[in-house]
Amino acid sequence: MNIDVYEQIHAALEGIDDVPILSEHFLEPVGVIDSILNQKVVESVKRNFPRVKKKGRYHLKMWKKGRTIMDIAIKNGLPATLMVTILLKEMEIPKKSFLRNIDEHPNKRLRNEVKAAIENDYFFSPRAHNSHAEKGNMGEEILDIWLRYREVPFMTENELRDAGESKTPDFLLTEPMIIDETEIFWIESKALFGDAKEHQYYTKKQFSDYEENYGTGMIVYWYGFIDDISLNGNLIKDYKFFGKEVDMLDELMNYVVHW
């Protein structure tokens, strides 16, 4: 994706309701726009959470005066699930046990507001995390099907770990394949948009080690990437590279954490 287009999308995204509108305007799958929105929210949380957390006692005071958890979260620009975390800590209520036994808690107002906060959080709620994990699994399953169809032998990440490897790509090809005149020894699947920050993070955390240990590889950012990112001759692809070869691809590209 051209950097100018990316910046336009990034600037225009304010909430989940913008996703289908911008998808239609920029002619991109809703999954691409949703992924950019999710990363924008995560960036905002990294900047704001420490500041909001420091005022936890004040937020609890506002809640006791009648402000809802949702209202407090919105006012502070924080996903509602994270505001739940802050308030429960101020109340000295263990979050995990509270959520496991939420219907047994005697405070009806707290029960109902926590449920509402989590239900309306498309980014940090348990349901959102499960959805993101499901997208990651779908991306890996598509690659598994794609490789098997081409009869390319490989070892999976789990098989590599069972063999004692610590730095493990999603797929290590036991026989390299040639793509775009490049010999590929490994493939890593990322069900996200590859912006500069994400790419830099994963290059340092994973890709550089894979290259050093196994040689050249291919990174698949399913939801697209900035055109000018690169990695020492390793290939970077997105959903467009795979066309319509796998039925599940259309489902992945239109998968939006929205309920």
C-alpha positions in Angstrom: 0.0 0.0 0.0 1.2 3.4 -0.9 2.3 5.4 2.2 0.1 8.3 1.4 -3.0 6.1 1.1 -2.1 4.4 4.4 -1.8 7.7 6.2 -5.2 8.8 4.8 -6.8 5.7 6.1 -5.0 5.9 9.4 -6.0 9.5 10.0 -9.7 8.9 9.0 -10.2 5.9 11.3 -11.9 6.9 14.6 -13.9 3.7 15.4 -15.3 0.4 14.2 -18.1 2.1 12.3 -15.6 3.7 10.0 -14.3 0.4 8.7 -17.0 -0.5 6.1 -17.1 3.1 4.9 -13.3 3.4 4.3 -13.2 -0.1 2.9 -15.6 1.0 0.2 -13.9 4.4 -0.4 -10.4 3.0 -0.7 -11.4 -0.3 -2.4 -9.7 -2.4 0.3 -11.1 -5.5 2.0 -12.7 -4.7 5.4 -10.1 -6.9 7.1 -7.3 -4.5 5.9 -9.0 -1.4 7.3 -9.9 -3.2 10.5 -6.3 -4.3 11.0 -5.1 -0.7 10.6 -7.7 0.5 13.1 -6.7 -2.1 15.6 -3.0 -1.1 15.3 -4.0 2.6 15.7 -5.9 1.7 18.9 -2.9 -0.2 20.3 -0.6 2.7 19.6 -3.0 5.0 21.4 -3.2 2.6 24.4 0.6 2.4 24.6 0.8 6.2 24.9 -2.1 6.8 27.2 -2.5 3.8 29.5 0.3 4.7 32.0 -1.2 8.2 32.4 -4.7 7.0 32.8 -3.7 4.2 35.2 -2.0 6.8 37.5 -5.4 8.4 38.1 -7.0 5.1 39.1 -8.2 6.4 42.4 -9.9 9.4 40.8 -11.6 7.1 38.2 -12.9 4.9 41.1 -14.2 8.1 42.8 -16.1 9.1 39.6 -17.5 5.6 39.3 -18.8 5.7 42.9 -20.4 9.0 42.1 -22.5 7.4 39.4 -20.4 7.6 36.2 -20.4 4.3 34.3 -17.3 2.3 33.4 -18.1 2.9 29.7 -18.4 6.7 30.2 -15.1 6.8 32.1 -13.3 4.7 29.5 -14.6 6.9 26.6 -13.7 10.1 28.4 -10.1 8.9 28.9 -9.7 7.4 25.4 -9.2 3.9 26.7 -10.8 0.6 25.6 -13.4 -0.3 28.2 -11.8 -3.6 29.2 -8.6 -1.8 30.3 -10.7 0.6 32.4 -12.3 -2.5 34.0 -8.7 -3.6 34.9 -7.9 -0.3 36.5 -11.0 0.0 38.5 -10.9 -3.6 39.8 -7.4 -3.1 40.9 -8.4 0.0 42.8 -11.2 -2.0 44.4 -8.7 -4.7 45.3 -10.7 -7.3 43.4 -8.7 -9.9 41.5 -9.7 -9.5 37.9 -9.3 -13.2 36.8 -11.4 -14.6 39.6 -14.0 -11.9 39.2 -14.5 -12.6 35.5 -14.6 -16.3 36.1 -17.3 -15.9 38.7 -18.9 -12.6 37.6 -22.5 -13.7 38.2 -21.7 -14.5 41.8 -20.4 -11.1 42.8 -22.8 -9.3 45.1 -22.5 -5.9 43.5 -25.2 -6.0 40.7 -24.1 -2.6 39.3 -20.5 -3.7 39.0 -21.5 -7.0 37.4 -23.7 -5.4 34.8 -21.2 -2.6 33.9 -18.3 -4.9 33.6 -20.3 -7.2 31.3 -21.3 -4.1 29.2 -17.8 -2.8 29.0 -16.3 -6.2 27.8 -19.2 -6.7 25.4 -18.6 -3.4 23.7 -14.8 -3.6 23.5 -13.7 -4.7 20.0 -10.0 -4.5 20.8 -9.0 -5.7 24.2 -11.8 -7.9 25.5 -11.3 -11.7 25.8 -13.6 -12.1 22.8 -11.5 -9.7 20.7 -8.3 -11.5 21.7 -9.9 -14.9 20.7 -10.9 -13.4 17.3 -7.4 -12.1 16.6 -6.0 -15.6 17.5 -8.6 -17.2 15.2 -7.4 -14.9 12.3 -3.8 -15.9 13.0 -4.8 -19.6 12.8 -6.7 -19.0 9.6 -3.7 -17.4 8.0 -1.5 -20.4 8.9 -4.1 -22.8 7.7 -4.3 -21.1 4.3 -0.5 -21.4 4.0 -0.6 -25.0 5.0 -3.1 -25.8 2.3 -1.2 -23.7 -0.2 2.1 -25.5 0.4 0.5 -29.0 0.4 -1.3 -28.3 -2.9 2.2 -27.5 -4.4 3.6 -30.6 -2.7 6.2 -28.5 -0.9 7.6 -30.4 2.2 7.8 -28.5 5.4 8.0 -28.6 9.2 5.5 -26.6 11.2 6.4 -24.3 14.2 5.2 -27.0 16.6 7.2 -29.7 15.0 10.3 -27.5 15.1 9.8 -26.8 18.8 9.3 -30.5 19.5 12.7 -31.0 17.8 14.3 -28.5 20.2 14.4 -25.4 18.0 13.9 -22.1 19.9 13.6 -19.6 17.0 10.8 -21.1 14.9 9.1 -19.7 11.8 5.6 -20.9 11.1 6.9 -23.1 8.2 10.4 -24.3 7.6 10.6 -25.7 4.1 12.7 -28.9 4.0 13.1 -28.4 0.3 13.3 -24.7 -0.7 10.9 -23.3 -3.3 11.6 -20.5 -5.8 9.3 -17.4 -5.7 10.1 -14.3 -7.8 13.5 -15.8 -8.6 14.2 -16.0 -4.8 15.0 -19.2 -3.0 12.7 -19.5 0.0 13.5 -21.6 3.0 10.9 -20.4 5.5 7.5 -18.6 5.6 6.1 -16.6 8.5 2.4 -15.7 8.6 1.1 -12.5 10.2 -2.6 -11.8 10.2 -2.1 -8.0 10.5 -1.1 -5.0 8.4 2.7 -4.5 8.0 3.3 -0.9 8.9 6.8 0.4 9.6 6.6 -0.1 13.4 5.1 -3.6 13.2 7.8 -4.6 10.6 10.6 -3.2 12.6 9.4 -4.9 15.8 9.1 -8.4 14.2 12.3 -7.9 12.2 14.2 -7.5 15.5 12.1 -10.2 17.4 11.9 -12.9 14.7 12.8 -12.3 11.1 16.5 -11.5 11.5 17.0 -14.7 13.5 15.1 -16.8 10.9 17.3 -15.4 8.1 20.5 -16.0 10.1 19.5 -19.6 11.0 17.7 -20.7 7.8 18.5 -18.3 4.9 16.1 -16.2 2.9 12.3 -16.5 3.5 8.9 -15.0 2.9 6.8 -12.9 5.3 3.1 -12.8 4.6 1.3 -9.8 6.0 -2.2 -11.0 5.1 -3.8 -7.6 5.5 -1.2 -5.7 3.4 1.9 -3.7 4.1 3.6 -0.4 3.4 5.2 -0.5 -0.1 8.7 0.6 1.0 9.4 -1.8 3.9 12.0 -4.5 3.1 14.2 -7.1 4.7 17.6 -7.9 3.1 16.2 -9.6 0.0 13.5 -11.7 1.9 10.1 -11.6 0.2 7.1 -9.8 1.6 3.7 -10.7 0.4 0.0 -10.1 1.2 -3.4 -11.6 0.3 -3.1 -10.4 -3.3 -0.2 -12.8 -4.0 -2.5 -15.8 -3.3 -5.4 -14.7 -5.5 -8.5 -16.8 -5.0 -6.7 -20.2 -4.7 -8.0 -20.9 -1.2 -11.7 -20.5 -0.3 -10.8 -19.5 3.3 -8.9 -16.4 2.0 -12.1 -14.5 1.3 -13.3 -15.3 4.8 -10.0 -14.1 6.3 -10.0 -10.8 4.4 -13.6 -10.0 5.4 -13.1 -11.1 9.0 -13.9 -8.1 11.3 -14.1 -8.2 15.1 -17.6 -6.7 15.2 -20.6 -8.1 17.0 
